[in-house]
Amino acid sequence: MGTSTEEELRAELARLRGRLDDAEAAHRDAPLFKALVEHASDAIFVADADGRYLYANESATALLGYERAELLRLSIRDLLAADDLQLAPLRLDELLEGSTLRSERRMRRKDGTWAFVELSARKVQEGRLVAIVRDIGDRVAAQRALRESEQLLHELGTNLPSLFWVRDRRSGALFYANPRWARLLGHAPVLGESYRQLFAAVHPADAARVSAAIARSPDETYDEVVRLVDEGAQPRWFHLRTFAIRDCEGQVYRVAGLGEDITEHTLAVEALRASEAKYRNLFENAQVGIFRSRLDGTTPLDVNARFCELVGATRAEVMSRPGTSWWADPTQRAAMVAELHKTGRLDEFEAAMVTAQGAPLHVLASATLYPEQGYFEGTIVDVTEKKRADEKMRASLREKEVLLREIHHRVKNNLQIVTSLLHLQSNRTGDERVRELLRESTNRVASIALVHQRLYESADLSRIPFATYLRDLASSLWKAYGVGEASVGLRIAAGEVVLSVDTAVPCGLLLNEILSNALKHAWPDGRKGTIEVRLEVADGRCRLGVADDGVGLPADFAQRAGASLGSKLIERLVAQLHGTLQRESAATGTSYAVTFPLGDGASTAGWPSPPSTPAAAWGKKAG
């Protein structure tokens, strides 16, 4: 029992000696601790159980802008933000019972601004609290900048028309991928996993090239045009470009990428390339010469093989010579360019060129102006042989015209010889009936001869103006029958109808018969009268009408007509014309109306058709 008490006394004595040593050490180190607290970089406060400040170091006054005396009149709650206290109340009683507080708060400075701080508080003595406050304003600003940067990244990525992604440089984890990837792949990429999931969409034919491009760059940056296959298994063309993102020390810590969809552009380029290849193929293999020439006439921009063949030179020779040197008359080229400036296009005009050997080259050219580009493009077709053939044909036609005109002249002369012989024979016979028959034959031959005379005198060797012929024929008949215009007048109403020789001859003979009959029989006993001849055209048909105001046909004309040569001739001539005949007779006169097709080679050019007149009207008394 005594031994136990002695040991306890010795232990208590040792404890007391230890406390005494600690007190002596604390008293000895107090100035050191005070200096450390006073000059600490963090703000340090000591508060009582009510939270009123009992002490504040220099960093506290620097952080909040208060004098030390001002701080010691305030409490913890006076400086903390009210809304922060509502969200996270400050429980001093819990701190006094031994709990520890660590939180981020806002403290109001003297100038009214807020200081963002990290607050650590705990009890240090009975009824005493110590709070260490660290300024985290820079960190908060950095975090805010980071959040804003990430929000900006998200907004940009969402609204970019291109693919966009960001990955970690070291791990390769996908940090961000914009919604365009989901539209392409059909599902959203998984953030945090390897970025290579994006390139699962690379077309198999391009996969090796993409891998090689990544391997070539130490920062795995590349610039490639590849095909990505969409969720519908359709390949689309993308221009992929990646770039490094460096930290403040210049080290690459992230890699970002852009993928521009260039499918439409690529397809358009391919279509343009195919179109250009097709155009070039057509250009080079065209069977016409094609050229592209500067407006100023200097060396050409381009020519095809056929052009070189036509001018007899190599492409190099053509491209080295001025464009004007291939024109026989450079002023023709200048006139063509001037006309192109007015109309923009010229089609199939004849041009005279020369070959490299100096031979004439006649071409049929077409050209289109491109004023903004400063050139015109055109084609040439060699018509040299055709032009020579045309000249030979024209010479041959001139020879044939001369020959045909001579034939008409000789036929007319031969027919005049026949009429002269008939006239001589008529003068040698004493039989009046024979004389009459010979005179009728003479008039018939003369009507044919008159056609050939008009053809010989006309510029057109196959057609004659029938109105002029009709007047000449009437004049000849009036003279043959010794009738003056004072006795029998003639009125002609005819336009500028032109008849072919095949139609003019039967028409002339037909008129000869009708007019001869009228002159012989219409006005007996020296009576006076008038004959009206009308020629009308309507709907491609001619209507020839002859009407007199004589005594009309005899009552037995129908019985005697069958034996009359003149009547038979009239009927046969009408049939030859493929026409129809209307004949009317009364005491006031006789009328004939013959309607027949206008026929090949005939025309009414320059002559307005008069209104159609009924055949019955021609049977009325003329004048």
Buried (B, 14 or more C-beta within 10 A) or exposed (E): EEEEEEEEEEEEEEEEEEEEEEEEEEEEEEEEEEEEBEEBEBBBBBBBBEBBBEBBBBBBBEBBBBEEEBBBEBBBBEBBEEEBEEEEEBEBEEBBEEEEBEEBBBBBBEEEEBBBBBBBBBBEEEEBBBBBBBBBEEEBEEEEEEEEEEEEBEEEBEEBEBBBBBBBBEEEBBBBBBBBBEEBBEEEBEBEEBBEBBBEBBBEEBBEBBEEBBEEEEBBBBEBBBBBBBEEEEBBBBBBBBBBBEEEEEEBEBBBBBBBBBBEEBEEEEEEEEEEEEEEEEBEEBEBBBBBBBBEBEBBBBBBBBBBEBBBBEBEEBBEBBBBBBBBEBEBBEEBBEBBEEEEEBEEBEBBBBBBEEEEBBBBBBBEBEEEEEBBBBBBBBBBEEBEEEEEEEEEEEEEEEEBBEBBBEBBBEBBEBBEEBBEBBEEEEEEEEBEBBBBBBBBBBBBBBBBBBBBEBEEBBBBBBBBBBBBBBEBBBEBBEBEEEBBBBEEEBBBBBBBBBBBBBBBBBBBBBBBBBBBBBBEEEEEBBBBBBBBBBEEBBBBBBBBBBBBBEEEBEEEBEEEEBBEBBEEBBEBBEBBBBBBBEEBBBBBBBBBEBBEBBBBEEBEEBEEBEBEEBBBBBE
